Amino acid sequence: MDANALHPWLLKISQLVQKRINFFVSNPLMIPQNKLSLTSSIKTALCKIHDTYVLVPADKAANNVIIV
């Protein structure tokens, strides 16, 4: 395989990432604020799930898991 075959793809990905970075630098209030309120009951439930089950990636797609 030619080492330069992926160059256009890499260039495009780099441009997209830089565009996104520039957007958030110029618009800091648009940065997502993912705040999750973990109450004690939620923490307890998550601990029980963690103690009982194992989450295994199902495939290469994001967030696809198998509960074992």
PDB file of N, H, CA, C and O in Angstrom:
ATOM      1  N   MET A   1       0.839  -1.173   0.000  1.00  0.00           N
ATOM      2  CA  MET A   1       0.000   0.000   0.000  1.00  0.00           C
ATOM      3  C   MET A   1       0.890   1.244   0.000  1.00  0.00           C
ATOM      4  O   MET A   1       1.875   1.322   0.735  1.00  0.00           O
ATOM      5  N   ASP A   2       0.533   2.182  -0.814  1.00  0.00           N
ATOM      6  H   ASP A   2      -0.266   2.118  -1.412  1.00  0.00           H
ATOM      7  CA  ASP A   2       1.282   3.428  -0.916  1.00  0.00           C
ATOM      8  C   ASP A   2       1.096   4.245   0.362  1.00  0.00           C
ATOM      9  O   ASP A   2      -0.030   4.462   0.809  1.00  0.00           O
ATOM     10  N   ALA A   3       2.191   4.688   0.936  1.00  0.00           N
ATOM     11  H   ALA A   3       3.106   4.511   0.573  1.00  0.00           H
ATOM     12  CA  ALA A   3       2.132   5.454   2.190  1.00  0.00           C
ATOM     13  C   ALA A   3       1.394   6.772   2.015  1.00  0.00           C
ATOM     14  O   ALA A   3       0.859   7.305   2.988  1.00  0.00           O
ATOM     15  N   ASN A   4       1.353   7.302   0.825  1.00  0.00           N
ATOM     16  H   ASN A   4       1.787   6.870   0.035  1.00  0.00           H
ATOM     17  CA  ASN A   4       0.683   8.572   0.569  1.00  0.00           C
ATOM     18  C   ASN A   4      -0.805   8.405   0.262  1.00  0.00           C
ATOM     19  O   ASN A   4      -1.503   9.400   0.066  1.00  0.00           O
ATOM     20  N   ALA A   5      -1.293   7.190   0.218  1.00  0.00           N
ATOM     21  H   ALA A   5      -0.725   6.382   0.378  1.00  0.00           H
ATOM     22  CA  ALA A   5      -2.689   6.948  -0.135  1.00  0.00           C
ATOM     23  C   ALA A   5      -3.648   7.554   0.886  1.00  0.00           C
ATOM     24  O   ALA A   5      -4.746   7.977   0.523  1.00  0.00           O
ATOM     25  N   LEU A   6      -3.254   7.603   2.140  1.00  0.00           N
ATOM     26  H   LEU A   6      -2.362   7.260   2.434  1.00  0.00           H
ATOM     27  CA  LEU A   6      -4.120   8.136   3.182  1.00  0.00           C
ATOM     28  C   LEU A   6      -3.904   9.633   3.428  1.00  0.00           C
ATOM     29  O   LEU A   6      -4.585  10.224   4.266  1.00  0.00           O
ATOM     30  N   HIS A   7      -2.976  10.240   2.716  1.00  0.00           N
ATOM     31  H   HIS A   7      -2.423   9.759   2.035  1.00  0.00           H
ATOM     32  CA  HIS A   7      -2.671  11.653   2.936  1.00  0.00           C
ATOM     33  C   HIS A   7      -3.889  12.565   2.755  1.00  0.00           C
ATOM     34  O   HIS A   7      -4.114  13.419   3.613  1.00  0.00           O
ATOM     35  N   PRO A   8      -4.682  12.436   1.694  1.00  0.00           N
ATOM     36  CA  PRO A   8      -5.864  13.309   1.561  1.00  0.00           C
ATOM     37  C   PRO A   8      -6.853  13.128   2.711  1.00  0.00           C
ATOM     38  O   PRO A   8      -7.448  14.099   3.179  1.00  0.00           O
ATOM     39  N   TRP A   9      -7.027  11.903   3.159  1.00  0.00           N
ATOM     40  H   TRP A   9      -6.544  11.115   2.779  1.00  0.00           H
ATOM     41  CA  TRP A   9      -7.940  11.619   4.272  1.00  0.00           C
ATOM     42  C   TRP A   9      -7.414  12.264   5.550  1.00  0.00           C
ATOM     43  O   TRP A   9      -8.170  12.907   6.279  1.00  0.00           O
ATOM     44  N   LEU A  10      -6.125  12.097   5.822  1.00  0.00           N
ATOM     45  H   LEU A  10      -5.511  11.575   5.229  1.00  0.00           H
ATOM     46  CA  LEU A  10      -5.520  12.671   7.015  1.00  0.00           C
ATOM     47  C   LEU A  10      -5.601  14.193   6.986  1.00  0.00           C
ATOM     48  O   LEU A  10      -5.866  14.822   8.012  1.00  0.00           O
ATOM     49  N   LEU A  11      -5.376  14.786   5.820  1.00  0.00           N
ATOM     50  H   LEU A  11      -5.161  14.276   4.987  1.00  0.00           H
ATOM     51  CA  LEU A  11      -5.463  16.235   5.682  1.00  0.00           C
ATOM     52  C   LEU A  11      -6.881  16.720   5.972  1.00  0.00           C
ATOM     53  O   LEU A  11      -7.062  17.712   6.678  1.00  0.00           O
ATOM     54  N   LYS A  12      -7.884  16.034   5.437  1.00  0.00           N
ATOM     55  H   LYS A  12      -7.737  15.228   4.864  1.00  0.00           H
ATOM     56  CA  LYS A  12      -9.275  16.420   5.656  1.00  0.00           C
ATOM     57  C   LYS A  12      -9.645  16.307   7.132  1.00  0.00           C
ATOM     58  O   LYS A  12     -10.281  17.213   7.671  1.00  0.00           O
ATOM     59  N   ILE A  13      -9.264  15.221   7.796  1.00  0.00           N
ATOM     60  H   ILE A  13      -8.748  14.485   7.359  1.00  0.00           H
ATOM     61  CA  ILE A  13      -9.540  15.036   9.229  1.00  0.00           C
ATOM     62  C   ILE A  13      -8.869  16.146  10.034  1.00  0.00           C
ATOM     63  O   ILE A  13      -9.481  16.711  10.940  1.00  0.00           O
ATOM     64  N   SER A  14      -7.630  16.457   9.712  1.00  0.00           N
ATOM     65  H   SER A  14      -7.132  15.998   8.976  1.00  0.00           H
ATOM     66  CA  SER A  14      -6.918  17.524  10.422  1.00  0.00           C
ATOM     67  C   SER A  14      -7.622  18.863  10.254  1.00  0.00           C
ATOM     68  O   SER A  14      -7.717  19.636  11.208  1.00  0.00           O
ATOM     69  N   GLN A  15      -8.114  19.144   9.055  1.00  0.00           N
ATOM     70  H   GLN A  15      -8.037  18.516   8.281  1.00  0.00           H
ATOM     71  CA  GLN A  15      -8.831  20.390   8.808  1.00  0.00           C
ATOM     72  C   GLN A  15     -10.129  20.448   9.614  1.00  0.00           C
ATOM     73  O   GLN A  15     -10.458  21.488  10.184  1.00  0.00           O
ATOM     74  N   LEU A  16     -10.869  19.334   9.664  1.00  0.00           N
ATOM     75  H   LEU A  16     -10.601  18.489   9.200  1.00  0.00           H
ATOM     76  CA  LEU A  16     -12.123  19.299  10.420  1.00  0.00           C
ATOM     77  C   LEU A  16     -11.889  19.510  11.915  1.00  0.00           C
ATOM     78  O   LEU A  16     -12.635  20.235  12.573  1.00  0.00           O
ATOM     79  N   VAL A  17     -10.852  18.873  12.439  1.00  0.00           N
ATOM     80  H   VAL A  17     -10.246  18.284  11.905  1.00  0.00           H
ATOM     81  CA  VAL A  17     -10.528  19.024  13.860  1.00  0.00           C
ATOM     82  C   VAL A  17     -10.123  20.463  14.153  1.00  0.00           C
ATOM     83  O   VAL A  17     -10.568  21.046  15.142  1.00  0.00           O
ATOM     84  N   GLN A  18      -9.285  21.034  13.304  1.00  0.00           N
ATOM     85  H   GLN A  18      -8.923  20.560  12.501  1.00  0.00           H
ATOM     86  CA  GLN A  18      -8.842  22.412  13.521  1.00  0.00           C
ATOM     87  C   GLN A  18     -10.016  23.383  13.420  1.00  0.00           C
ATOM     88  O   GLN A  18     -10.079  24.352  14.177  1.00  0.00           O
ATOM     89  N   LYS A  19     -10.936  23.141  12.504  1.00  0.00           N
ATOM     90  H   LYS A  19     -10.885  22.354  11.889  1.00  0.00           H
ATOM     91  CA  LYS A  19     -12.115  23.988  12.369  1.00  0.00           C
ATOM     92  C   LYS A  19     -12.953  23.956  13.646  1.00  0.00           C
ATOM     93  O   LYS A  19     -13.443  24.988  14.105  1.00  0.00           O
ATOM     94  N   ARG A  20     -13.112  22.760  14.212  1.00  0.00           N
ATOM     95  H   ARG A  20     -12.714  21.922  13.839  1.00  0.00           H
ATOM     96  CA  ARG A  20     -13.887  22.603  15.448  1.00  0.00           C
ATOM     97  C   ARG A  20     -13.194  23.301  16.617  1.00  0.00           C
ATOM     98  O   ARG A  20     -13.849  23.968  17.418  1.00  0.00           O
ATOM     99  N   ILE A  21     -11.888  23.151  16.716  1.00  0.00           N
ATOM    100  H   ILE A  21     -11.356  22.609  16.066  1.00  0.00           H
ATOM    101  CA  ILE A  21     -11.123  23.817  17.778  1.00  0.00           C
ATOM    102  C   ILE A  21     -11.263  25.326  17.654  1.00  0.00           C
ATOM    103  O   ILE A  21     -11.508  26.013  18.646  1.00  0.00           O
ATOM    104  N   ASN A  22     -11.110  25.841  16.443  1.00  0.00           N
ATOM    105  H   ASN A  22     -10.912  25.283  15.638  1.00  0.00           H
ATOM    106  CA  ASN A  22     -11.225  27.291  16.222  1.00  0.00           C
ATOM    107  C   ASN A  22     -12.617  27.798  16.595  1.00  0.00           C
ATOM    108  O   ASN A  22     -12.755  28.889  17.149  1.00  0.00           O
ATOM    109  N   PHE A  23     -13.643  27.010  16.294  1.00  0.00           N
ATOM    110  H   PHE A  23     -13.531  26.124  15.844  1.00  0.00           H
ATOM    111  CA  PHE A  23     -15.004  27.405  16.643  1.00  0.00           C
ATOM    112  C   PHE A  23     -15.147  27.576  18.151  1.00  0.00           C
ATOM    113  O   PHE A  23     -15.683  28.584  18.611  1.00  0.00           O
ATOM    114  N   PHE A  24     -14.675  26.604  18.919  1.00  0.00           N
ATOM    115  H   PHE A  24     -14.240  25.786  18.545  1.00  0.00           H
ATOM    116  CA  PHE A  24     -14.834  26.667  20.369  1.00  0.00           C
ATOM    117  C   PHE A  24     -13.909  27.704  21.006  1.00  0.00           C
ATOM    118  O   PHE A  24     -14.236  28.254  22.058  1.00  0.00           O
ATOM    119  N   VAL A  25     -12.777  27.975  20.396  1.00  0.00           N
ATOM    120  H   VAL A  25     -12.511  27.529  19.541  1.00  0.00           H
ATOM    121  CA  VAL A  25     -11.902  29.035  20.906  1.00  0.00           C
ATOM    122  C   VAL A  25     -12.588  30.388  20.742  1.00  0.00           C
ATOM    123  O   VAL A  25     -12.518  31.236  21.631  1.00  0.00           O
ATOM    124  N   SER A  26     -13.249  30.587  19.607  1.00  0.00           N
ATOM    125  H   SER A  26     -13.307  29.898  18.884  1.00  0.00           H
ATOM    126  CA  SER A  26     -13.912  31.870  19.370  1.00  0.00           C
ATOM    127  C   SER A  26     -15.300  31.948  20.003  1.00  0.00           C
ATOM    128  O   SER A  26     -15.859  33.038  20.124  1.00  0.00           O
ATOM    129  N   ASN A  27     -15.867  30.805  20.411  1.00  0.00           N
ATOM    130  H   ASN A  27     -15.413  29.919  20.313  1.00  0.00           H
ATOM    131  CA  ASN A  27     -17.195  30.764  21.041  1.00  0.00           C
ATOM    132  C   ASN A  27     -17.158  29.898  22.303  1.00  0.00           C
ATOM    133  O   ASN A  27     -17.779  28.835  22.325  1.00  0.00           O
ATOM    134  N   PRO A  28     -16.454  30.317  23.345  1.00  0.00           N
ATOM    135  CA  PRO A  28     -16.285  29.465  24.525  1.00  0.00           C
ATOM    136  C   PRO A  28     -17.593  29.132  25.240  1.00  0.00           C
ATOM    137  O   PRO A  28     -17.671  28.119  25.934  1.00  0.00           O
ATOM    138  N   LEU A  29     -18.618  29.966  25.084  1.00  0.00           N
ATOM    139  H   LEU A  29     -18.555  30.789  24.520  1.00  0.00           H
ATOM    140  CA  LEU A  29     -19.891  29.671  25.744  1.00  0.00           C
ATOM    141  C   LEU A  29     -20.644  28.529  25.064  1.00  0.00           C
ATOM    142  O   LEU A  29     -21.621  28.019  25.613  1.00  0.00           O
ATOM    143  N   MET A  30     -20.202  28.128  23.888  1.00  0.00           N
ATOM    144  H   MET A  30     -19.409  28.542  23.443  1.00  0.00           H
ATOM    145  CA  MET A  30     -20.842  27.036  23.158  1.00  0.00           C
ATOM    146  C   MET A  30     -20.275  25.665  23.531  1.00  0.00           C
ATOM    147  O   MET A  30     -20.762  24.638  23.057  1.00  0.00           O
ATOM    148  N   ILE A  31     -19.246  25.653  24.379  1.00  0.00           N
ATOM    149  H   ILE A  31     -18.850  26.487  24.763  1.00  0.00           H
ATOM    150  CA  ILE A  31     -18.662  24.376  24.808  1.00  0.00           C
ATOM    151  C   ILE A  31     -19.706  23.642  25.637  1.00  0.00           C
ATOM    152  O   ILE A  31     -20.230  24.193  26.605  1.00  0.00           O
ATOM    153  N   PRO A  32     -20.016  22.382  25.257  1.00  0.00           N
ATOM    154  CA  PRO A  32     -21.032  21.632  26.003  1.00  0.00           C
ATOM    155  C   PRO A  32     -20.663  21.477  27.476  1.00  0.00           C
ATOM    156  O   PRO A  32     -19.517  21.181  27.816  1.00  0.00           O
ATOM    157  N   GLN A  33     -21.637  21.679  28.327  1.00  0.00           N
ATOM    158  H   GLN A  33     -22.568  21.920  28.051  1.00  0.00           H
ATOM    159  CA  GLN A  33     -21.453  21.515  29.767  1.00  0.00           C
ATOM    160  C   GLN A  33     -22.211  20.271  30.202  1.00  0.00           C
ATOM    161  O   GLN A  33     -23.374  20.361  30.595  1.00  0.00           O
ATOM    162  N   ASN A  34     -21.578  19.134  30.136  1.00  0.00           N
ATOM    163  H   ASN A  34     -20.633  19.061  29.817  1.00  0.00           H
ATOM    164  CA  ASN A  34     -22.212  17.869  30.499  1.00  0.00           C
ATOM    165  C   ASN A  34     -22.088  17.652  31.995  1.00  0.00           C
ATOM    166  O   ASN A  34     -21.102  17.098  32.482  1.00  0.00           O
ATOM    167  N   LYS A  35     -23.092  18.094  32.704  1.00  0.00           N
ATOM    168  H   LYS A  35     -23.893  18.545  32.309  1.00  0.00           H
ATOM    169  CA  LYS A  35     -23.097  17.916  34.153  1.00  0.00           C
ATOM    170  C   LYS A  35     -24.127  16.854  34.497  1.00  0.00           C
ATOM    171  O   LYS A  35     -25.305  16.981  34.162  1.00  0.00           O
ATOM    172  N   LEU A  36     -23.678  15.828  35.156  1.00  0.00           N
ATOM    173  H   LEU A  36     -22.722  15.725  35.428  1.00  0.00           H
ATOM    174  CA  LEU A  36     -24.552  14.739  35.547  1.00  0.00           C
ATOM    175  C   LEU A  36     -24.624  14.734  37.068  1.00  0.00           C
ATOM    176  O   LEU A  36     -23.614  14.571  37.752  1.00  0.00           O
ATOM    177  N   SER A  37     -25.810  14.910  37.575  1.00  0.00           N
ATOM    178  H   SER A  37     -26.631  15.043  37.019  1.00  0.00           H
ATOM    179  CA  SER A  37     -26.002  14.919  39.009  1.00  0.00           C
ATOM    180  C   SER A  37     -26.128  13.476  39.494  1.00  0.00           C
ATOM    181  O   SER A  37     -27.125  12.807  39.226  1.00  0.00           O
ATOM    182  N   LEU A  38     -25.122  13.012  40.200  1.00  0.00           N
ATOM    183  H   LEU A  38     -24.312  13.555  40.418  1.00  0.00           H
ATOM    184  CA  LEU A  38     -25.133  11.642  40.708  1.00  0.00           C
ATOM    185  C   LEU A  38     -25.593  11.650  42.163  1.00  0.00           C
ATOM    186  O   LEU A  38     -24.812  11.922  43.074  1.00  0.00           O
ATOM    187  N   THR A  39     -26.852  11.352  42.360  1.00  0.00           N
ATOM    188  H   THR A  39     -27.486  11.131  41.619  1.00  0.00           H
ATOM    189  CA  THR A  39     -27.363  11.255  43.717  1.00  0.00           C
ATOM    190  C   THR A  39     -26.836   9.982  44.352  1.00  0.00           C
ATOM    191  O   THR A  39     -26.286   9.124  43.663  1.00  0.00           O
ATOM    192  N   SER A  40     -26.996   9.857  45.637  1.00  0.00           N
ATOM    193  H   SER A  40     -27.443  10.554  46.197  1.00  0.00           H
ATOM    194  CA  SER A  40     -26.489   8.665  46.324  1.00  0.00           C
ATOM    195  C   SER A  40     -27.190   7.401  45.828  1.00  0.00           C
ATOM    196  O   SER A  40     -26.568   6.341  45.754  1.00  0.00           O
ATOM    197  N   SER A  41     -28.490   7.501  45.485  1.00  0.00           N
ATOM    198  H   SER A  41     -28.995   8.362  45.545  1.00  0.00           H
ATOM    199  CA  SER A  41     -29.191   6.307  44.994  1.00  0.00           C
ATOM    200  C   SER A  41     -28.671   5.879  43.626  1.00  0.00           C
ATOM    201  O   SER A  41     -28.590   4.687  43.332  1.00  0.00           O
ATOM    202  N   ILE A  42     -28.319   6.860  42.791  1.00  0.00           N
ATOM    203  H   ILE A  42     -28.385   7.829  43.030  1.00  0.00           H
ATOM    204  CA  ILE A  42     -27.750   6.531  41.477  1.00  0.00           C
ATOM    205  C   ILE A  42     -26.374   5.908  41.654  1.00  0.00           C
ATOM    206  O   ILE A  42     -26.043   4.932  40.980  1.00  0.00           O
ATOM    207  N   LYS A  43     -25.572   6.462  42.553  1.00  0.00           N
ATOM    208  H   LYS A  43     -25.841   7.254  43.101  1.00  0.00           H
ATOM    209  CA  LYS A  43     -24.249   5.914  42.815  1.00  0.00           C
ATOM    210  C   LYS A  43     -24.345   4.485  43.336  1.00  0.00           C
ATOM    211  O   LYS A  43     -23.562   3.623  42.937  1.00  0.00           O
ATOM    212  N   THR A  44     -25.294   4.235  44.219  1.00  0.00           N
ATOM    213  H   THR A  44     -25.930   4.935  44.543  1.00  0.00           H
ATOM    214  CA  THR A  44     -25.480   2.887  44.767  1.00  0.00           C
ATOM    215  C   THR A  44     -25.878   1.910  43.663  1.00  0.00           C
ATOM    216  O   THR A  44     -25.348   0.802  43.592  1.00  0.00           O
ATOM    217  N   ALA A  45     -26.809   2.320  42.805  1.00  0.00           N
ATOM    218  H   ALA A  45     -27.239   3.221  42.864  1.00  0.00           H
ATOM    219  CA  ALA A  45     -27.253   1.459  41.707  1.00  0.00           C
ATOM    220  C   ALA A  45     -26.108   1.168  40.747  1.00  0.00           C
ATOM    221  O   ALA A  45     -25.963   0.037  40.283  1.00  0.00           O
ATOM    222  N   LEU A  46     -25.297   2.172  40.445  1.00  0.00           N
ATOM    223  H   LEU A  46     -25.415   3.091  40.822  1.00  0.00           H
ATOM    224  CA  LEU A  46     -24.156   1.961  39.556  1.00  0.00           C
ATOM    225  C   LEU A  46     -23.129   1.016  40.177  1.00  0.00           C
ATOM    226  O   LEU A  46     -22.534   0.200  39.475  1.00  0.00           O
ATOM    227  N   CYS A  47     -22.923   1.121  41.468  1.00  0.00           N
ATOM    228  H   CYS A  47     -23.407   1.784  42.039  1.00  0.00           H
ATOM    229  CA  CYS A  47     -22.003   0.204  42.155  1.00  0.00           C
ATOM    230  C   CYS A  47     -22.500  -1.231  42.091  1.00  0.00           C
ATOM    231  O   CYS A  47     -21.714  -2.156  41.887  1.00  0.00           O
ATOM    232  N   LYS A  48     -23.806  -1.420  42.264  1.00  0.00           N
ATOM    233  H   LYS A  48     -24.445  -0.669  42.429  1.00  0.00           H
ATOM    234  CA  LYS A  48     -24.379  -2.771  42.182  1.00  0.00           C
ATOM    235  C   LYS A  48     -24.200  -3.344  40.778  1.00  0.00           C
ATOM    236  O   LYS A  48     -23.840  -4.511  40.621  1.00  0.00           O
ATOM    237  N   ILE A  49     -24.452  -2.522  39.760  1.00  0.00           N
ATOM    238  H   ILE A  49     -24.744  -1.574  39.888  1.00  0.00           H
ATOM    239  CA  ILE A  49     -24.263  -2.978  38.378  1.00  0.00           C
ATOM    240  C   ILE A  49     -22.798  -3.315  38.136  1.00  0.00           C
ATOM    241  O   ILE A  49     -22.480  -4.318  37.498  1.00  0.00           O
ATOM    242  N   HIS A  50     -21.909  -2.470  38.650  1.00  0.00           N
ATOM    243  H   HIS A  50     -22.168  -1.655  39.168  1.00  0.00           H
ATOM    244  CA  HIS A  50     -20.477  -2.686  38.472  1.00  0.00           C
ATOM    245  C   HIS A  50     -20.019  -3.976  39.146  1.00  0.00           C
ATOM    246  O   HIS A  50     -19.172  -4.692  38.612  1.00  0.00           O
ATOM    247  N   ASP A  51     -20.577  -4.271  40.313  1.00  0.00           N
ATOM    248  H   ASP A  51     -21.266  -3.690  40.747  1.00  0.00           H
ATOM    249  CA  ASP A  51     -20.204  -5.485  41.039  1.00  0.00           C
ATOM    250  C   ASP A  51     -20.765  -6.750  40.388  1.00  0.00           C
ATOM    251  O   ASP A  51     -20.176  -7.825  40.507  1.00  0.00           O
ATOM    252  N   THR A  52     -21.897  -6.625  39.706  1.00  0.00           N
ATOM    253  H   THR A  52     -22.376  -5.752  39.609  1.00  0.00           H
ATOM    254  CA  THR A  52     -22.607  -7.790  39.179  1.00  0.00           C
ATOM    255  C   THR A  52     -22.291  -8.095  37.719  1.00  0.00           C
ATOM    256  O   THR A  52     -22.225  -9.259  37.326  1.00  0.00           O
ATOM    257  N   TYR A  53     -22.097  -7.061  36.924  1.00  0.00           N
ATOM    258  H   TYR A  53     -22.150  -6.115  37.244  1.00  0.00           H
ATOM    259  CA  TYR A  53     -21.981  -7.246  35.475  1.00  0.00           C
ATOM    260  C   TYR A  53     -20.682  -6.680  34.933  1.00  0.00           C
ATOM    261  O   TYR A  53     -19.995  -5.888  35.578  1.00  0.00           O
ATOM    262  N   VAL A  54     -20.373  -7.123  33.713  1.00  0.00           N
ATOM    263  H   VAL A  54     -20.931  -7.767  33.189  1.00  0.00           H
ATOM    264  CA  VAL A  54     -19.231  -6.594  32.973  1.00  0.00           C
ATOM    265  C   VAL A  54     -19.767  -6.046  31.663  1.00  0.00           C
ATOM    266  O   VAL A  54     -20.538  -6.723  30.982  1.00  0.00           O
ATOM    267  N   LEU A  55     -19.372  -4.830  31.297  1.00  0.00           N
ATOM    268  H   LEU A  55     -18.746  -4.280  31.850  1.00  0.00           H
ATOM    269  CA  LEU A  55     -19.761  -4.250  30.018  1.00  0.00           C
ATOM    270  C   LEU A  55     -18.629  -4.503  29.020  1.00  0.00           C
ATOM    271  O   LEU A  55     -17.488  -4.098  29.245  1.00  0.00           O
ATOM    272  N   VAL A  56     -18.957  -5.172  27.924  1.00  0.00           N
ATOM    273  H   VAL A  56     -19.884  -5.500  27.742  1.00  0.00           H
ATOM    274  CA  VAL A  56     -17.973  -5.548  26.918  1.00  0.00           C
ATOM    275  C   VAL A  56     -18.321  -4.856  25.608  1.00  0.00           C
ATOM    276  O   VAL A  56     -19.481  -4.890  25.197  1.00  0.00           O
ATOM    277  N   PRO A  57     -17.356  -4.230  24.937  1.00  0.00           N
ATOM    278  CA  PRO A  57     -17.657  -3.616  23.648  1.00  0.00           C
ATOM    279  C   PRO A  57     -18.208  -4.652  22.670  1.00  0.00           C
ATOM    280  O   PRO A  57     -17.653  -5.743  22.537  1.00  0.00           O
ATOM    281  N   ALA A  58     -19.308  -4.306  21.983  1.00  0.00           N
ATOM    282  H   ALA A  58     -19.758  -3.419  22.091  1.00  0.00           H
ATOM    283  CA  ALA A  58     -19.951  -5.248  21.066  1.00  0.00           C
ATOM    284  C   ALA A  58     -19.329  -5.192  19.678  1.00  0.00           C
ATOM    285  O   ALA A  58     -19.206  -6.223  19.017  1.00  0.00           O
ATOM    286  N   ASP A  59     -18.938  -4.019  19.232  1.00  0.00           N
ATOM    287  H   ASP A  59     -19.037  -3.181  19.770  1.00  0.00           H
ATOM    288  CA  ASP A  59     -18.299  -3.844  17.936  1.00  0.00           C
ATOM    289  C   ASP A  59     -17.570  -2.518  17.936  1.00  0.00           C
ATOM    290  O   ASP A  59     -17.376  -1.916  18.992  1.00  0.00           O
ATOM    291  N   LYS A  60     -17.169  -2.062  16.779  1.00  0.00           N
ATOM    292  H   LYS A  60     -17.327  -2.552  15.921  1.00  0.00           H
ATOM    293  CA  LYS A  60     -16.383  -0.830  16.713  1.00  0.00           C
ATOM    294  C   LYS A  60     -17.229   0.432  16.791  1.00  0.00           C
ATOM    295  O   LYS A  60     -16.691   1.530  16.937  1.00  0.00           O
ATOM    296  N   ALA A  61     -18.539   0.289  16.696  1.00  0.00           N
ATOM    297  H   ALA A  61     -18.975  -0.603  16.577  1.00  0.00           H
ATOM    298  CA  ALA A  61     -19.409   1.463  16.790  1.00  0.00           C
ATOM    299  C   ALA A  61     -19.436   1.972  18.232  1.00  0.00           C
ATOM    300  O   ALA A  61     -19.337   1.199  19.185  1.00  0.00           O
ATOM    301  N   ALA A  62     -19.571   3.265  18.362  1.00  0.00           N
ATOM    302  H   ALA A  62     -19.652   3.893  17.588  1.00  0.00           H
ATOM    303  CA  ALA A  62     -19.573   3.875  19.690  1.00  0.00           C
ATOM    304  C   ALA A  62     -20.799   3.459  20.485  1.00  0.00           C
ATOM    305  O   ALA A  62     -21.895   3.348  19.936  1.00  0.00           O
ATOM    306  N   ASN A  63     -20.612   3.232  21.764  1.00  0.00           N
ATOM    307  H   ASN A  63     -19.722   3.322  22.210  1.00  0.00           H
ATOM    308  CA  ASN A  63     -21.683   2.960  22.733  1.00  0.00           C
ATOM    309  C   ASN A  63     -22.424   1.641  22.524  1.00  0.00           C
ATOM    310  O   ASN A  63     -23.501   1.457  23.090  1.00  0.00           O
ATOM    311  N   ASN A  64     -21.888   0.736  21.741  1.00  0.00           N
ATOM    312  H   ASN A  64     -21.013   0.886  21.281  1.00  0.00           H
ATOM    313  CA  ASN A  64     -22.509  -0.582  21.610  1.00  0.00           C
ATOM    314  C   ASN A  64     -21.790  -1.534  22.559  1.00  0.00           C
ATOM    315  O   ASN A  64     -20.609  -1.834  22.383  1.00  0.00           O
ATOM    316  N   VAL A  65     -22.513  -1.996  23.553  1.00  0.00           N
ATOM    317  H   VAL A  65     -23.473  -1.752  23.696  1.00  0.00           H
ATOM    318  CA  VAL A  65     -21.926  -2.876  24.556  1.00  0.00           C
ATOM    319  C   VAL A  65     -22.802  -4.093  24.783  1.00  0.00           C
ATOM    320  O   VAL A  65     -24.000  -4.079  24.498  1.00  0.00           O
ATOM    321  N   ILE A  66     -22.192  -5.133  25.295  1.00  0.00           N
ATOM    322  H   ILE A  66     -21.220  -5.144  25.527  1.00  0.00           H
ATOM    323  CA  ILE A  66     -22.896  -6.340  25.721  1.00  0.00           C
ATOM    324  C   ILE A  66     -22.739  -6.411  27.232  1.00  0.00           C
ATOM    325  O   ILE A  66     -21.642  -6.224  27.758  1.00  0.00           O
ATOM    326  N   ILE A  67     -23.833  -6.679  27.926  1.00  0.00           N
ATOM    327  H   ILE A  67     -24.725  -6.831  27.498  1.00  0.00           H
ATOM    328  CA  ILE A  67     -23.776  -6.816  29.381  1.00  0.00           C
ATOM    329  C   ILE A  67     -23.647  -8.290  29.701  1.00  0.00           C
ATOM    330  O   ILE A  67     -24.522  -9.088  29.365  1.00  0.00           O
ATOM    331  N   VAL A  68     -22.544  -8.651  30.356  1.00  0.00           N
ATOM    332  H   VAL A  68     -21.833  -8.003  30.628  1.00  0.00           H
ATOM    333  CA  VAL A  68     -22.261 -10.044  30.683  1.00  0.00           C
ATOM    334  C   VAL A  68     -22.381 -10.224  32.185  1.00  0.00           C
ATOM    335  O   VAL A  68     -22.183 -11.328  32.692  1.00  0.00           O
TER     336      VAL A  68
END
